[in-house]
């Protein structure tokens, strides 16, 4: 085996790792490949060796020796302890300036720890969020690398070559920020993905139960919407799923699939970290909880006989008019889910000193990733025009569109309530919109309650300072600061 000939190495050759290695090879790079079981390494080279230049390594030492300096080693194994085990195996074999890249869905706090530990050994560690699934890994993913800026100087050109390209030709990859920034942004990407999928599912549910549309008719409707402002990868594939007929039964595919959605954890992380940061991501949270509810079969079974409304579906022009209202509600709610996600990235960037460019994040999500959508161009433009934009809903274009949609948005929720159809993400999105635009919130009463039972104090609207009312006495007020 030739030594020091590979520009990049991939260890961990399950589907994602194999496809990523093939992507590099197809783009003209010599790729060192390694797996815990040598048989998988051999099989990859035998099956796909014609696609480009591979160097098969049976041992960790051979793998490292195959890489030219500075060595760039991508780890594609399961998050958690398996990733730590691979790092422990390879780090002693590397030299100062070499780069280890974790391309899995690691928790960003693990990435921060690993970056700190490897920095002390003179090694660069890059936590890179990779989105696009198996197909994206092979044909061009969206890549969100964090870690030291200097590591991107050697790694960036390779990632830019294999990444997805936006419609304007821009590579869907850029250096996100230090230590765990890349995996944090990927985590939030997945949270938005949860919300987006739930919102589309709720739109489907409403069109089926209220408008009386068949799955095939909804597929046709979604294809039409995908030709406009709702143009996105998720809308595109949803139409395909709804149009599919089960070969065994001849029924709509969606009717033979168990209605219990699974999850792998990144959506939960998004909500958990949002709580830690004090950032409201209610639409994303409801999407996570909706999956949780769907999976509790016993709970749902015990409640199956609960009373609910009986309503006949609409038909004809009334059904089509309702569908147009659902499109408005879906679009406005989608804006809210991205608003919440970008707010969380902004808060995380401030908390950890990452200086994340939100416009750049929107740009690298325009291709390759699961949440790629046409309106990301407009999100990028909004943040480029106003880098300190506090909220997407403060952008004049998005404010105008949500304002134009809000009456139909409300009518859709009324129809859902009357029909007994759960739309938690639609409802949470509208509540968020209304909370932000409200002049006064009932939090004033909440503060009074907290002061009454716990002497937690409150602030006033008419003068500065913190105050406490002596509720058990003459109810006089004392200043506490």
VOGU-3710 file (C-alpha; in Angstrom, 3 decimals, decimal comma):
1> xxxxxxxxxx> 0,000/0,000/0,000  1,309/3,466/-0,909  1,885/5,812/1,987  0,914/9,454/2,415  -1,084/9,635/-0,812  -4,611/10,330/0,428  -5,905/13,871/0,843  -8,734/12,757/3,133  -9,607/9,695/5,183  -12,929/8,237/6,302
11> xxxxxxxxxx> -13,206/5,735/9,143  -16,587/4,150/9,800  -18,021/2,728/6,593  -21,714/2,301/7,275  -23,942/3,839/4,598  -23,241/7,497/5,481  -19,482/6,978/5,795  -19,288/4,890/2,617  -21,265/7,424/0,602  -19,177/10,311/1,913
21> xxxxxxxxxx> -15,973/8,477/0,959  -17,388/7,801/-2,523  -18,339/11,476/-2,839  -14,742/12,527/-2,158  -13,407/9,944/-4,615  -15,873/10,985/-7,320  -14,640/14,544/-6,916  -11,037/13,647/-7,661  -9,595/13,121/-4,178  -7,638/10,075/-3,109
31> xxxxxxxxxx> -9,503/8,703/-0,104  -8,129/6,469/2,631  -10,877/4,202/3,965  -10,945/2,207/7,174  -13,484/0,287/9,197  -13,409/-1,690/12,411  -14,091/-4,782/10,286  -11,643/-5,008/7,381  -14,183/-6,930/5,286  -16,340/-3,835/4,945
41> xxxxxxxxxx> -13,344/-1,779/3,783  -12,488/-4,385/1,184  -16,095/-4,627/-0,001  -16,318/-0,861/-0,501  -13,180/-0,734/-2,652  -14,190/-3,800/-4,671  -17,675/-2,468/-5,412  -16,921/1,220/-5,940  -13,206/1,348/-6,736  -14,023/2,331/-10,316
51> xxxxxxxxxx> -15,503/5,633/-9,056  -12,158/7,072/-8,011  -8,980/6,534/-6,036  -9,231/4,676/-2,715  -6,546/3,472/-0,323  -7,819/0,597/1,806  -6,324/0,398/5,301  -6,767/-2,588/7,576  -5,270/-1,024/10,693  -5,380/2,391/12,336
61> xxxxxxxxxx> -1,620/2,747/11,766  -1,958/2,001/8,048  -4,835/4,452/7,802  -2,872/7,283/9,391  0,230/6,533/7,294  -1,867/6,764/4,119  -2,823/10,392/4,826  -0,760/13,331/3,628  0,009/16,130/6,108  -1,823/17,852/7,618
71> xxxxxxxxxx> -3,845/14,690/8,030  -7,623/15,042/7,677  -9,531/12,175/9,216  -13,337/12,015/9,163  -15,002/9,877/11,837  -18,389/8,463/10,782  -19,437/6,271/13,698  -22,268/6,321/16,210  -22,347/9,381/18,490  -21,277/9,117/22,120
81> xxxxxxxxxx> -18,825/6,553/23,432  -18,132/4,951/20,010  -16,865/8,344/18,786  -14,708/8,765/21,894  -13,308/5,261/21,364  -12,251/6,058/17,786  -10,636/9,318/18,916  -8,713/7,465/21,639  -7,496/4,984/19,028  -6,324/7,515/16,454
91> xxxxxxxxxx> -5,177/10,582/18,426  -1,904/8,999/19,672  -0,965/8,224/16,055  -1,409/11,801/14,837  0,894/14,816/14,920  0,346/18,480/15,829  -1,711/20,266/13,192  -3,589/17,144/12,070  -7,378/17,365/11,952  -10,019/14,956/13,273
101> xxxxxxxxxx> -13,507/15,643/11,928  -16,609/14,179/13,587  -19,316/13,990/10,929  -21,946/12,380/13,154  -24,864/13,873/15,065  -22,880/14,526/18,250  -24,184/16,600/21,125  -22,449/19,970/20,853  -21,257/19,823/24,482  -19,400/16,578/23,671
111> xxxxxxxxxx> -17,856/18,368/20,712  -16,733/21,253/22,906  -15,092/18,794/25,321  -13,343/16,861/22,549  -12,100/20,039/20,882  -10,645/21,251/24,187  -8,969/17,919/24,970  -7,452/17,494/21,509  -6,306/21,116/21,386  -4,119/20,336/24,418
121> xxxxxxxxxx> -2,476/17,604/22,294  -1,879/20,019/19,410  -4,613/18,458/17,277  -7,518/20,214/15,590  -11,002/18,833/16,193  -13,890/19,781/13,923  -17,479/18,933/14,764  -19,212/18,989/11,386  -22,959/18,728/11,064  -23,811/16,920/7,814
131> xxxxxxxxxx> -27,360/17,030/6,471  -28,917/15,385/3,466  -29,172/11,764/4,493  -27,627/8,904/2,544  -28,307/10,529/-0,823  -26,873/13,860/0,286  -23,689/12,229/1,574  -23,129/10,767/-1,889  -24,373/13,545/-4,155  -23,696/16,658/-2,081
141> xxxxxxxxxx> -24,731/17,427/1,506  -25,071/20,646/3,438  -22,098/20,757/5,809  -21,819/22,781/9,017  -18,220/22,577/10,327  -17,174/24,156/13,596  -13,809/24,008/15,336  -10,662/26,113/14,915  -10,808/28,590/12,042  -7,311/27,581/10,908
151> xxxxxxxxxx> -8,467/23,988/10,374  -10,937/25,207/7,774  -8,041/26,552/5,683  -6,953/22,987/4,876  -10,320/21,256/5,169  -12,613/23,844/3,561  -11,568/23,397/-0,093  -12,306/19,663/0,093  -15,688/20,146/1,758  -16,630/22,864/-0,704
161> xxxxxxxxxx> -15,910/20,505/-3,592  -18,160/17,696/-2,311  -20,946/19,810/-0,801  -24,296/20,626/-2,355  -24,419/23,792/-4,404  -27,173/26,384/-4,108  -28,969/27,580/-7,240  -26,429/30,392/-7,607  -23,531/27,908/-7,450  -22,469/28,744/-3,883
171> xxxxxxxxxx> -21,186/25,695/-1,935  -23,496/24,813/0,942  -20,695/24,787/3,502  -18,872/27,420/5,518  -17,015/27,655/8,812  -19,775/28,142/11,406  -17,736/29,032/14,481  -15,430/27,665/17,218  -15,633/24,348/19,092  -19,253/23,068/19,173
181> xxxxxxxxxx> -20,835/25,693/16,899  -21,184/23,373/13,914  -22,967/20,624/15,808  -25,130/23,189/17,615  -26,316/24,610/14,288  -26,954/21,077/12,977  -28,967/20,323/16,119  -31,171/23,365/15,536  -31,453/22,437/11,855  -32,924/19,119/12,989
191> xxxxxxxxxx> -35,289/20,888/15,390  -36,606/23,027/12,532  -36,895/19,835/10,505  -39,138/18,323/13,202  -41,353/21,422/13,147  -41,491/21,560/9,356  -42,505/17,908/9,104  -45,165/18,284/11,805  -46,636/21,388/10,161  -46,896/19,592/6,821
201> xxxxxxxxxx> -48,485/16,604/8,570  -51,039/18,872/10,254  -51,837/20,488/6,893  -52,402/16,990/5,482  -54,649/16,083/8,416  -56,749/19,226/7,959  -57,121/18,754/4,216  -58,177/15,168/4,709  -60,591/15,619/7,605  -61,987/19,119/7,016
211> xxxxxxxxxx> -61,700/19,535/3,237  -62,441/15,856/2,607  -59,512/15,463/0,198  -58,096/12,022/-0,624  -54,351/11,385/-0,226  -53,980/11,580/-4,009  -55,778/14,938/-4,065  -53,584/16,233/-1,223  -50,489/15,086/-3,138  -51,713/17,106/-6,116
221> xxxxxxxxxx> -52,336/20,112/-3,841  -48,899/19,874/-2,243  -47,255/19,667/-5,675  -49,033/22,874/-6,642  -47,927/24,568/-3,403  -44,389/23,365/-4,008  -44,399/25,375/-7,208  -44,819/28,583/-5,206  -43,540/30,097/-1,993  -43,682/26,752/-0,135
231> xxxxxxxxxx> -41,110/25,280/-2,521  -39,013/22,909/-0,400  -37,542/19,425/-0,316  -39,982/18,298/2,388  -43,019/19,452/0,402  -41,658/17,658/-2,656  -41,141/14,308/-0,940  -44,413/14,570/1,003  -46,315/14,777/-2,274  -44,485/11,644/-3,435
241> xxxxxxxxxx> -45,374/9,771/-0,231  -49,038/10,766/-0,447  -49,291/9,775/-4,112  -47,842/6,330/-3,442  -50,150/3,296/-3,471  -49,327/0,242/-1,379  -48,563/-2,654/-3,711  -49,931/-5,310/-1,349  -53,320/-3,811/-0,516  -53,900/-1,260/-3,264
251> xxxxxxxxxx> -54,671/1,304/-0,569  -52,980/4,691/-0,159  -49,548/4,037/1,339  -50,179/6,559/4,145  -53,158/4,467/5,312  -51,157/1,274/5,860  -48,307/2,872/7,826  -48,550/2,765/11,633  -49,236/6,264/12,969  -46,426/6,206/15,554
261> xxxxxxxxxx> -43,481/8,433/14,599  -40,005/7,675/15,867  -37,152/10,048/16,707  -33,403/9,820/17,268  -32,863/12,589/19,802  -31,710/15,768/18,076  -35,195/17,283/18,238  -35,294/16,652/21,994  -31,840/18,196/22,349  -33,041/21,321/20,549
271> xxxxxxxxxx> -35,881/21,767/23,036  -33,761/20,897/26,073  -31,036/23,379/25,132  -33,637/26,026/24,301  -34,960/25,667/27,849  -31,429/26,048/29,212  -30,969/29,210/27,150  -34,439/30,548/27,974  -35,369/30,695/24,282  -39,021/30,048/23,294
281> xxxxxxxxxx> -39,140/27,354/20,604  -42,741/26,360/21,220  -43,478/25,241/17,654  -40,436/22,973/17,609  -41,306/21,666/21,083  -44,853/20,789/20,041  -43,499/18,892/17,047  -41,290/16,827/19,365  -44,195/16,209/21,749  -46,478/15,258/18,836
291> xxxxxxxxxx> -44,109/12,423/17,968  -44,053/11,407/21,621  -47,866/11,327/21,796  -48,071/9,288/18,594  -45,819/6,628/20,108  -47,830/6,113/23,309  -50,221/3,465/22,008  -51,498/2,451/25,439  -52,230/6,027/26,398  -54,045/6,686/23,140
301> xxxxxxxxxx> -55,958/3,435/23,351  -57,216/4,220/26,845  -58,546/7,588/25,618  -60,086/6,372/22,369  -63,651/6,669/23,651  -63,365/10,274/24,829  -66,117/12,485/23,456  -65,401/14,693/20,468  -67,271/16,688/17,825  -68,841/15,183/14,738
311> xxxxxxxxxx> -68,535/17,301/11,640  -69,104/16,507/7,976  -66,230/17,405/5,656  -66,526/20,314/3,267  -66,907/19,817/-0,459  -66,537/21,654/-3,734  -65,634/25,341/-3,625  -65,824/25,471/0,172  -63,193/22,716/0,439  -60,917/24,458/-2,043
321> xxxxxxxxxx> -61,310/27,786/-0,234  -60,344/26,081/3,014  -57,307/24,531/1,333  -56,153/28,021/0,356  -56,448/29,060/4,009  -54,381/26,044/5,066  -51,654/27,124/2,638  -51,563/30,516/4,377  -51,425/28,909/7,824  -48,694/26,503/6,753
331> xxxxxxxxxx> -46,542/29,250/5,286  -46,922/31,560/8,293  -46,238/28,727/10,744  -43,175/27,718/8,743  -41,829/31,261/9,083  -42,341/30,999/12,838  -40,430/27,699/13,095  -37,430/29,203/11,280  -37,755/32,349/13,402  -37,523/30,266/16,566
341> xxxxxxxxxx> -34,607/28,214/15,246  -32,555/31,233/14,217  -33,290/32,885/17,560  -31,892/29,808/19,300  -28,731/29,879/17,176  -28,365/33,575/17,962  -28,738/32,900/21,696  -26,293/29,976/21,610  -23,788/32,068/19,696  -23,998/34,782/22,350
351> xxxxxxxxxx> -23,808/32,323/25,245  -20,735/30,505/23,934  -18,988/33,384/22,138  -19,202/31,807/18,678  -20,086/34,861/16,573  -22,227/32,774/14,198  -23,245/34,568/10,989  -26,981/33,859/10,667  -27,047/34,918/7,021  -24,296/32,396/6,281
361> xxxxxxxxxx> -26,264/29,670/8,087  -29,309/30,393/5,923  -27,059/30,271/2,861  -25,580/26,854/3,608  -29,081/25,413/4,194  -30,199/26,359/0,679  -29,085/23,053/-0,828  -28,382/19,471/0,163  -30,066/19,521/3,575  -33,480/18,226/4,583
371> xxxxxxxxxx> -34,923/21,688/5,312  -33,725/23,276/2,082  -36,373/25,668/0,866  -36,705/28,525/-1,604  -37,394/31,116/1,060  -33,970/30,576/2,670  -32,652/33,020/0,063  -34,915/35,635/1,616  -33,867/34,688/5,146  -30,232/35,103/4,127
381> xxxxxxxxxx> -31,029/38,502/2,595  -32,839/39,597/5,770  -29,831/38,817/7,993  -27,337/40,188/5,483  -29,248/43,475/5,403  -29,595/43,615/9,195  -27,002/41,392/10,948  -28,468/42,348/14,325  -32,042/41,485/13,302  -33,686/40,345/16,570
391> xxxxxxxxxx> -36,304/38,171/14,863  -37,317/37,167/11,355  -40,769/38,491/12,233  -39,152/41,924/12,596  -38,101/41,811/8,944  -40,539/43,909/6,930  -41,113/41,268/4,241  -41,810/38,399/6,649  -43,868/40,694/8,889  -45,994/41,693/5,919
401> xxxxxxxxxx> -46,531/38,077/4,814  -47,450/36,760/8,253  -49,726/39,759/8,737  -51,482/38,981/5,460  -51,845/35,323/6,485  -53,018/35,828/10,064  -56,783/35,944/9,439  -56,744/32,698/7,444  -54,339/31,227/10,008  -56,918/31,888/12,720
411> xxxxxxxxxx> -59,775/30,463/10,649  -57,827/27,257/10,124  -57,365/26,878/13,883  -61,075/27,518/14,453  -61,910/24,779/11,946  -59,452/22,421/13,654  -60,975/23,040/17,085  -64,514/22,591/15,755  -63,505/19,370/14,028  -61,541/18,007/16,982
421> xxxxxxxxxx> -58,339/17,808/14,940  -55,073/18,225/16,882  -52,848/20,898/15,337  -50,339/21,573/18,127  -47,633/23,079/15,902  -50,044/25,389/14,038  -51,545/26,514/17,343  -48,184/27,047/19,065  -46,899/29,012/16,074  -49,877/31,371/16,093
431> xxxxxxxxxx> -49,639/31,761/19,880  -45,965/32,710/19,493  -46,864/35,268/16,826  -49,571/36,750/19,036  -47,313/36,772/22,109  -44,645/38,748/20,288  -47,077/41,341/18,945  -49,038/41,745/22,213  -48,699/45,071/24,013  -49,263/43,426/27,412
441> xxxxxxxxxx> -48,932/39,792/28,441  -50,442/38,101/31,513  -46,889/37,625/32,802  -47,656/40,659/34,974  -50,156/38,524/36,897  -47,667/35,666/37,034  -45,150/37,979/38,678  -47,759/38,988/41,242  -48,439/35,339/42,035  -44,710/34,607/42,398
451> xxxxxxxxxx> -44,269/37,548/44,710  -47,282/36,465/46,812  -46,174/32,890/47,494  -42,403/33,221/47,273  -41,443/36,877/47,714  -39,724/36,679/44,323  -40,179/40,456/43,774  -41,337/42,252/40,645  -40,549/45,329/38,580  -42,957/48,180/37,901
461> xxxxxxxxxx> -43,863/50,018/34,710  -43,760/53,453/36,317  -40,412/53,486/38,145  -37,089/51,658/38,305  -36,120/48,998/40,829  -37,298/45,669/42,259  -40,244/45,582/44,672  -42,033/43,245/47,064  -45,546/43,584/48,465  -46,137/42,595/52,103
471> xxxxxxxxxx> -49,095/40,371/51,264  -49,677/39,026/54,774  -49,668/42,444/56,422  -50,918/45,846/55,371  -49,866/45,079/51,791  -47,493/47,955/51,649  -44,771/47,843/49,028  -41,054/47,810/49,741  -38,200/48,333/47,374  -35,727/45,427/47,515
481> x> -32,754/46,560/45,460
//
